[in-house]
Amino acid sequence: MTDGVKGPASYFPSIEKKYGRPVSEWKDLIRSSPLTKHMELVTWLKTEYGMGHGHANALVAHTLVEGDAK
């Protein structure tokens, strides 16, 4: 079981299936938001798009980490 995707990315297939958008679109929305803090973005996804906490948290965490790598 060590070969599977781990961390926030492990949620991506179920996010795409449940919410009908590719992860790249969600990440673009997060990046284009005027919000910058992790929990603000999580709350925004939950409120505006009806996303569950775990899914919103995974997307925001993964997106913000990518932003730090630039």
Backbone as a printed PyTorch tensor [residue, N CA C, xyz], in Angstrom:
tensor([[[  0.7970,  -1.2030,   0.0000],
         [  0.0000,   0.0000,   0.0000],
         [  0.8370,   1.2640,   0.0000]],

        [[  2.1170,   1.1760,  -0.1320],
         [  2.9690,   2.3530,  -0.1190],
         [  3.0550,   3.0320,  -1.4740]],

        [[  2.5080,   2.4310,  -2.5340],
         [  2.6170,   2.9930,  -3.8740],
         [  1.5290,   4.0140,  -4.1890]],

        [[  0.4810,   4.0980,  -3.3890],
         [ -0.6340,   4.9870,  -3.6730],
         [ -0.2990,   6.4480,  -3.4460]],

        [[ -1.1470,   7.3070,  -3.9890],
         [ -1.0020,   8.7420,  -3.7900],
         [ -1.3280,   9.0560,  -2.3360]],

        [[ -0.5300,   9.9170,  -1.7490],
         [ -0.7150,  10.2590,  -0.3380],
         [ -0.9260,  11.7560,  -0.1840]],

        [[ -1.3220,  12.1510,   0.9940],
         [ -1.4980,  13.5600,   1.2870],
         [ -2.7200,  14.1430,   0.5970]],

        [[ -2.7470,  15.4680,   0.4460],
         [ -3.9120,  16.1310,  -0.1390],
         [ -4.3070,  15.5980,  -1.5120]],

        [[ -3.3350,  15.2170,  -2.3220],
         [ -3.6300,  14.7410,  -3.6770],
         [ -4.4670,  13.4630,  -3.6740]],

        [[ -4.4730,  12.7370,  -2.5790],
         [ -5.2720,  11.5090,  -2.5290],
         [ -6.7690,  11.8080,  -2.6090]],

        [[ -7.1580,  13.0370,  -2.3080],
         [ -8.5600,  13.4450,  -2.3820],
         [ -8.9950,  13.8430,  -3.8000]],

        [[ -8.0400,  14.1110,  -4.6840],
         [ -8.3660,  14.7040,  -5.9750],
         [ -9.3570,  13.9110,  -6.8270]],

        [[ -9.2290,  12.5950,  -6.9540],
         [-10.2200,  11.8670,  -7.7650],
         [-11.6490,  12.0240,  -7.2420]],

        [[-11.8180,  11.9670,  -5.9280],
         [-13.1730,  12.0990,  -5.3890],
         [-13.6790,  13.5340,  -5.4920]],

        [[-12.7920,  14.5270,  -5.4190],
         [-13.1920,  15.9250,  -5.5940],
         [-13.7150,  16.1310,  -7.0130]],

        [[-12.9830,  15.6330,  -7.9940],
         [-13.4130,  15.7820,  -9.3900],
         [-14.7470,  15.0930,  -9.6290]],

        [[-14.9070,  13.9090,  -9.0830],
         [-16.1490,  13.1560,  -9.2760],
         [-17.3250,  13.8450,  -8.5820]],

        [[-17.1380,  14.2690,  -7.3550],
         [-18.2420,  14.8220,  -6.5650],
         [-18.6550,  16.2170,  -7.0200]],

        [[-17.6830,  17.0590,  -7.3930],
         [-17.9910,  18.4600,  -7.6830],
         [-17.9480,  18.8060,  -9.1710]],

        [[-17.5980,  17.8380, -10.0210],
         [-17.7310,  17.9930, -11.4630],
         [-16.7720,  18.9430, -12.1540]],

        [[-15.6770,  19.2590, -11.5090],
         [-14.6490,  20.1150, -12.1220],
         [-13.2930,  19.4570, -11.9280]],

        [[-12.4020,  19.6390, -12.8930],
         [-11.0490,  19.1120, -12.6890],
         [-10.3280,  19.8990, -11.5850]],

        [[ -9.3960,  19.2650, -10.9460],
         [ -8.6320,  19.8910,  -9.8730],
         [ -7.9510,  21.1670, -10.3730]],

        [[ -7.5030,  21.1680, -11.6060],
         [ -6.8410,  22.3700, -12.1400],
         [ -7.7660,  23.5870, -12.1000]],

        [[ -9.0580,  23.3980, -12.3460],
         [-10.0150,  24.5100, -12.2630],
         [-10.1610,  24.9980, -10.8280]],

        [[-10.2370,  24.0660,  -9.8820],
         [-10.3420,  24.4600,  -8.4780],
         [ -9.1140,  25.2510,  -8.0530]],

        [[ -7.9490,  24.7920,  -8.4840],
         [ -6.7190,  25.4950,  -8.1310],
         [ -6.6760,  26.8870,  -8.7540]],

        [[ -7.1510,  27.0110,  -9.9810],
         [ -7.2170,  28.3280, -10.6150],
         [ -8.1410,  29.2630,  -9.8390]],

        [[ -9.2750,  28.7370,  -9.3790],
         [-10.1980,  29.5460,  -8.5750],
         [ -9.5360,  30.0060,  -7.2810]],

        [[ -8.8300,  29.0960,  -6.6410],
         [ -8.1460,  29.4350,  -5.3880],
         [ -7.0950,  30.5070,  -5.6400]],

        [[ -6.3160,  30.3380,  -6.6870],
         [ -5.2620,  31.3120,  -6.9980],
         [ -5.8320,  32.6890,  -7.3650]],

        [[ -7.0020,  32.7030,  -7.9890],
         [ -7.5870,  33.9750,  -8.4140],
         [ -8.3930,  34.6570,  -7.3140]],

        [[ -8.5970,  33.9810,  -6.2110],
         [ -9.3440,  34.5610,  -5.0960],
         [ -8.5300,  35.6720,  -4.4440]],

        [[ -9.2040,  36.7270,  -3.9930],
         [ -8.4820,  37.7750,  -3.2630],
         [ -8.0650,  37.3180,  -1.8580]],

        [[ -8.6120,  36.1940,  -1.4110],
         [ -8.2640,  35.6590,  -0.0990],
         [ -6.8880,  35.0120,  -0.1570]],

        [[ -6.1650,  35.0560,   0.9390],
         [ -4.8120,  34.4870,   0.9430],
         [ -4.5630,  33.5060,   2.0770]],

        [[ -5.3540,  33.5810,   3.1340],
         [ -5.1290,  32.7080,   4.2860],
         [ -5.8180,  31.3630,   4.0880]],

        [[ -5.1530,  30.3410,   4.5700],
         [ -5.6270,  28.9650,   4.3860],
         [ -7.0930,  28.7960,   4.7940]],

        [[ -7.4150,  29.1260,   6.0240],
         [ -8.7790,  28.8800,   6.5050],
         [ -9.8120,  29.7860,   5.8460]],

        [[ -9.4090,  30.9780,   5.4380],
         [-10.3280,  31.8410,   4.6830],
         [-10.7080,  31.1710,   3.3590]],

        [[ -9.7250,  30.5980,   2.7030],
         [ -9.9740,  29.9220,   1.4230],
         [-10.8170,  28.6630,   1.6210]],

        [[-10.5440,  27.9130,   2.6700],
         [-11.3320,  26.7120,   2.9630],
         [-12.7960,  27.0970,   3.1990]],

        [[-13.0110,  28.1000,   4.0160],
         [-14.3780,  28.5570,   4.3130],
         [-15.0670,  29.0460,   3.0510]],

        [[-14.3420,  29.7530,   2.2070],
         [-14.8800,  30.2550,   0.9470],
         [-15.3390,  29.1010,   0.0400]],

        [[-14.5290,  28.0780,  -0.1130],
         [-14.9100,  26.9260,  -0.9340],
         [-16.1340,  26.2210,  -0.3610]],

        [[-16.1850,  26.1180,   0.9420],
         [-17.3190,  25.4660,   1.5980],
         [-18.5950,  26.2880,   1.4120]],

        [[-18.4990,  27.5940,   1.5750],
         [-19.6670,  28.4730,   1.4960],
         [-20.1350,  28.6740,   0.0650]],

        [[-19.2160,  29.0020,  -0.8260],
         [-19.5850,  29.3380,  -2.2100],
         [-19.8710,  28.1270,  -3.0860]],

        [[-19.2250,  27.0030,  -2.8050],
         [-19.3310,  25.8440,  -3.6910],
         [-19.8720,  24.5930,  -3.0170]],

        [[-20.2030,  24.6930,  -1.7310],
         [-20.7730,  23.5540,  -1.0230],
         [-19.7980,  22.4080,  -0.8260]],

        [[-18.5260,  22.7180,  -0.8280],
         [-17.5030,  21.6840,  -0.7040],
         [-17.3730,  21.2510,   0.7580]],

        [[-17.1090,  19.9860,   0.9610],
         [-16.8540,  19.4850,   2.3050],
         [-15.5260,  19.9900,   2.8380]],

        [[-15.3810,  19.9900,   4.1500],
         [-14.1810,  20.5370,   4.7730],
         [-12.9040,  19.8130,   4.3250]],

        [[-12.9250,  18.4970,   4.3160],
         [-11.7300,  17.7400,   3.9390],
         [-11.2940,  18.0070,   2.5110]],

        [[-12.2490,  18.0720,   1.6080],
         [-11.9310,  18.3450,   0.2040],
         [-11.3960,  19.7690,   0.0340]],

        [[-12.0580,  20.7320,   0.6620],
         [-11.6070,  22.1200,   0.5720],
         [-10.2160,  22.2710,   1.1710]],

        [[-10.0000,  21.6630,   2.3070],
         [ -8.7030,  21.7370,   2.9840],
         [ -7.5990,  21.1350,   2.1180]],

        [[ -7.8700,  20.0060,   1.4990],
         [ -6.8640,  19.3450,   0.6500],
         [ -6.5050,  20.2190,  -0.5420]],

        [[ -7.5060,  20.7970,  -1.2050],
         [ -7.2420,  21.6540,  -2.3620],
         [ -6.4380,  22.8890,  -1.9730]],

        [[ -6.8490,  23.5390,  -0.9100],
         [ -6.1560,  24.7520,  -0.4840],
         [ -4.7220,  24.4260,  -0.0660]],

        [[ -4.5380,  23.3930,   0.7230],
         [ -3.1930,  23.0280,   1.1750],
         [ -2.2740,  22.7420,  -0.0100]],

        [[ -2.7490,  21.9610,  -0.9520],
         [ -1.9300,  21.5890,  -2.1090],
         [ -1.6180,  22.8100,  -2.9610]],

        [[ -2.6040,  23.6740,  -3.1550],
         [ -2.4160,  24.8680,  -3.9850],
         [ -1.4590,  25.8440,  -3.3350]],

        [[ -1.5900,  26.0630,  -2.0400],
         [ -0.7140,  27.0110,  -1.3660],
         [  0.7310,  26.5120,  -1.3150]],

        [[  0.9200,  25.2220,  -1.1660],
         [  2.2730,  24.6640,  -1.1710],
         [  2.9220,  24.8850,  -2.5420]],

        [[  2.1560,  24.7010,  -3.6080],
         [  2.6860,  24.9510,  -4.9480],
         [  3.0920,  26.4110,  -5.1060]],

        [[  2.3020,  27.3040,  -4.5410],
         [  2.6160,  28.7250,  -4.6230],
         [  3.9050,  29.0750,  -3.9030]],

        [[  4.1880,  28.3770,  -2.8040],
         [  5.4150,  28.6130,  -2.0490],
         [  6.6460,  28.1520,  -2.8120]],

        [[  6.4620,  27.2220,  -3.7360],
         [  7.5950,  26.6680,  -4.4760],
         [  8.0930,  27.6070,  -5.5790]],

        [[  7.3360,  28.6420,  -5.8720],
         [  7.7120,  29.5370,  -6.9800],
         [  8.8230,  30.4760,  -6.6010]]])
